[in-house]
Every structure is written in C-alpha cells, then in structure tokens.
Amino acid sequence: MTFEVTIPVLNEQADLEKQVKKLHGFLSENFPEKGLWKIVIADNGSTDRTPEIAESLCRNFEEIKLVKVPKRGVGLALKTSWRQSEADIVGYMDLDLATDLAHFKMVMDVLVRQDYDLVYATRLHRDSVVIGRSLKREITSRVFNLILKIYLGVRFSDGMCGFKFLKRQHLQKLMDAGAVSDGWFFSTELLTTAEWGGLKIFELPVKWTDDTTDSKVKIAPLALEYLRAMKVLKKRKPQNRHGKI
C-alpha cells in the first residue's frame, strides 16, 4: 500500500528544510521501495519564505510535493491535501516531528498487515514516553480528553496528538459523518466519527518529545473553538452507537 504524510505548515521558514529532510531521510532508509510514499507540505497561507523553501525541496526530491491551501486552518490543510491524494493511506504529523519517527514501522504494520482502518498516537497511555512536556500542557490535554469522553461518549485516550493515519477509502464517509472542521478539531472529529462508525481503530503508545519553542497554539481560544465544535459534532452522533460506516 502507498502512503502519504502531510505536514501542515504556517510561516515555518526557520525549520522547514531541516525537518522535512530529516523525515525524508528516515522514510528513504526504512521504506526504500520506489513510489511507495510521499511527503506533502500543506502550506497554510504563509507570508514568509516557507513556500519558496517548499518549492525548492520539491525540485530536489521527487517524493516531496507542495499543496497550497487557500486560507488558514489545519483541518482545511489536511482535507485539501487528502482529497487530492491517490495514496492508499493518508495521515499527518507536525513539523516538529515530536512523535518518534520509528513509530512509522508500526503504523504501516497495523494498517497493512493487521488490517486496521485508522491508527492514532497517544501520549496518555501508560506505555507512552513523553519528554519535556510542561505541566500546563499535560493538564490541558487530560482535561480536554476527559471532556470528550464525558460529552461525546468516546473511548479513545488522546484526541489531540498530531500523528494519525487512516485508509483513504474511509475519508469521505468520515467527513460525511461530521469530520468537517477547518481548524485543529478536525483530527479529533476523525477519531470520533471513526469510533461512532465502528471502524477498526488502533491506539499507538508513542515516544513523544515536546517542542520547547514558543507554540503557535493559544490555549484559551483553542479551548473555545473545541467546545463549540464538540457541541456541533454531538448533534451528529448516531442513535445506534455503532452505525457502521
């Protein structure tokens, strides 16, 4: 099965080349088969040199491509990238590569050999290893996931971790079921609608290293965005808990 890794970016001229080359090197070494994978840089309306750097990477590496997204929003970037994809498996990770790249091997094993439909990384499993995370972020994440479980009735442990992959054949059905946000909540909607729809989901405990630089994520506005999105999503919950997708 072919796969694509989408990296949403916004004004990342300082780190883009270094991080994408690191990911490219890892995938080249561990998945050497020609035409098996691509890295997609989804530019979210950058105003610095990010698009220029991305275009240079595309010229130098045939496995890298650039998708320009018309307006800002991580969810919009992912939907735009994945709708254009012809890969069997689509997914994403953050540019900081916080999730250890070694987990790619398990992702492919789970989706290809074990025939799961979706795999998501979790930092909240007892077997996960989390390095350098602030107490503020840890508490925020745990509270958010607790609210998800209580309000939406889901069982997954970590809806926010930026490392998820799924078989592309399910994408449209998940969007039809409520995975529609243009913002950060989109990845949580994917998990929620997949669980509600009875897809086969694999929880992957990961080694995860926090980015110690200033985050672009502002907790208070993001929390309000999530709460509004949860309210909308709850209206889509099927009466039958597992209305199969």
C-alpha positions in Angstrom: 0.0 0.0 0.0 1.2 3.5 -0.8 1.1 6.2 1.8 1.4 10.0 2.1 2.5 12.0 5.1 1.0 15.6 5.2 2.8 18.3 7.2 0.7 21.4 7.7 2.9 24.5 7.9 2.4 28.2 8.5 5.4 30.6 8.4 8.0 27.8 9.1 11.0 29.2 7.2 13.4 28.6 10.1 12.7 24.8 10.4 11.0 23.6 7.2 14.0 22.4 5.2 15.8 20.8 8.1 12.8 18.9 9.4 11.4 17.8 6.1 14.9 16.5 5.1 15.1 14.6 8.3 11.7 12.9 7.6 12.7 12.2 4.0 15.9 10.6 5.1 14.2 8.3 7.6 11.5 7.2 5.1 14.1 6.7 2.3 16.1 4.4 4.6 13.2 2.5 6.1 10.8 2.3 3.1 13.1 2.2 0.1 10.6 0.8 -2.4 10.2 3.3 -5.3 6.9 5.1 -5.4 5.8 3.8 -2.0 5.4 7.1 -0.2 5.3 10.9 -0.5 5.7 13.8 1.9 3.1 16.6 1.3 3.9 20.1 2.6 0.5 21.7 3.0 1.2 25.5 3.2 -1.5 27.2 5.1 -1.1 30.7 3.8 2.5 31.5 4.9 3.7 35.0 4.4 7.4 34.3 4.9 9.8 32.2 2.7 8.0 28.9 3.5 6.5 28.4 0.0 9.8 29.2 -1.6 11.7 26.7 0.5 9.0 24.1 0.0 9.2 24.6 -3.8 13.0 24.1 -3.6 12.5 20.8 -1.7 10.1 19.6 -4.4 12.6 20.3 -7.1 15.3 18.4 -5.3 13.2 15.4 -4.0 10.7 13.7 -6.2 9.0 12.2 -3.1 8.1 15.7 -1.8 5.2 17.8 -3.1 3.6 21.1 -2.1 -0.1 21.8 -1.7 -1.1 25.4 -1.3 -4.2 25.9 0.9 -6.4 28.9 0.1 -6.8 30.0 3.7 -5.6 29.2 7.2 -6.7 26.2 9.2 -5.0 22.9 10.0 -8.2 20.9 9.2 -8.5 22.6 5.9 -4.9 21.9 5.1 -5.4 18.2 5.8 -8.7 17.9 3.9 -7.2 19.8 0.9 -4.2 17.5 0.8 -6.0 14.2 1.4 -8.7 15.0 -1.2 -6.0 15.4 -3.8 -4.2 12.2 -2.8 -4.2 9.0 -4.7 -2.4 7.1 -1.9 -4.0 4.1 -0.1 -3.1 5.6 3.3 -3.1 9.2 4.3 -2.0 10.8 7.5 -0.2 13.7 9.1 2.4 14.7 11.6 3.6 18.1 12.9 6.7 19.7 11.6 8.4 19.5 14.9 8.5 15.7 14.4 7.6 15.3 18.1 6.4 11.7 17.6 9.4 9.5 17.2 9.8 8.5 13.6 10.5 4.9 14.5 6.7 4.5 15.0 6.1 4.7 11.2 7.0 1.0 11.1 4.2 0.1 13.5 1.8 2.3 11.7 2.3 0.5 8.4 2.2 -2.9 10.0 -1.1 -2.1 11.7 -2.8 -0.7 8.6 -1.4 -3.0 6.0 -0.7 -6.4 7.7 -3.2 -6.2 10.6 -5.9 -4.6 8.5 -6.9 -1.8 10.9 -8.7 1.2 9.4 -7.1 4.0 11.5 -4.2 4.4 13.8 -3.7 7.2 16.2 -0.8 8.1 18.5 -1.5 8.6 22.2 0.7 10.4 24.8 -1.7 9.4 27.6 -1.2 5.6 27.6 0.8 4.1 30.4 3.3 2.7 27.9 3.9 6.1 26.2 7.1 8.1 26.9 6.6 11.8 27.0 9.7 14.1 27.2 9.8 17.7 28.1 6.1 18.4 28.4 5.1 21.3 30.6 2.6 20.7 33.5 0.2 23.2 31.8 0.1 21.3 28.6 -0.3 18.0 30.4 -3.2 19.2 32.5 -4.9 20.9 29.5 -4.6 17.7 27.4 -6.0 15.4 30.1 -8.9 17.8 30.9 -9.8 18.1 27.2 -9.8 14.3 26.7 -11.9 13.8 29.8 -14.5 16.2 28.4 -14.5 14.3 25.1 -15.2 11.1 26.9 -18.0 12.5 29.1 -19.7 14.8 26.5 -19.2 12.7 23.3 -19.1 9.3 24.9 -15.9 8.2 23.1 -13.3 5.8 24.4 -10.0 6.9 22.7 -7.4 8.3 25.0 -5.8 11.2 23.1 -7.7 13.1 20.5 -5.1 15.9 20.1 -1.9 14.1 19.3 -0.6 15.2 15.9 0.1 11.7 14.4 -2.8 9.9 12.8 -3.1 7.7 9.7 -6.1 6.1 8.0 -7.0 4.2 4.9 -8.1 6.9 2.4 -11.1 4.9 1.3 -12.8 5.9 4.6 -12.1 9.6 4.4 -15.2 10.8 2.6 -17.5 8.7 4.9 -15.9 10.2 8.0 -16.3 13.7 6.6 -20.0 13.0 5.8 -20.4 11.8 9.4 -19.1 15.0 10.9 -15.3 15.4 10.4 -15.7 18.8 8.9 -13.7 21.4 10.9 -11.2 23.6 9.2 -9.3 24.0 12.4 -7.4 21.9 14.9 -10.5 19.9 16.0 -10.6 18.1 12.6 -8.3 15.3 13.8 -10.4 14.7 16.9 -13.5 14.6 14.6 -11.8 11.9 12.6 -11.3 9.7 15.6 -14.8 10.4 16.9 -16.6 9.7 13.7 -14.4 6.6 13.1 -15.3 5.2 16.6 -19.0 6.0 16.1 -18.9 4.3 12.7 -17.4 1.1 14.1 -14.1 1.4 12.2 -11.2 -0.8 13.4 -9.0 1.7 15.4 -5.5 1.0 16.8 -4.2 3.0 19.7 -0.4 3.5 19.4 1.5 4.5 22.6 4.4 6.6 21.4 7.6 8.3 22.4 6.8 11.9 22.1 9.2 14.9 22.7 7.6 18.3 23.4 8.7 21.2 21.2 10.3 23.6 23.8 10.0 26.6 21.5 7.1 29.0 21.7 4.0 27.3 20.4 1.7 28.9 17.9 -1.2 27.3 19.8 -3.1 29.6 22.1 -4.9 27.5 24.7 -7.8 29.8 25.6 -9.0 30.5 22.0 -8.4 26.9 21.1 -10.4 25.6 24.0 -13.4 27.8 23.0 -13.1 26.6 19.4 -13.1 23.0 20.6 -16.1 23.4 22.8 -18.1 24.9 20.0 -17.1 22.2 17.6 -17.9 19.5 20.2 -21.4 20.9 20.5 -21.9 20.7 16.7 -20.4 17.3 16.5 -22.6 15.8 19.2 -25.7 16.6 17.1 -24.2 14.2 14.5 -23.9 11.3 17.0 -25.9 8.3 15.7 -28.6 6.9 17.9 -27.2 3.4 17.4 -23.7 3.7 18.9 -22.1 1.8 16.1 -23.9 2.8 13.0 -21.4 1.1 10.7 -19.6 3.3 8.2 
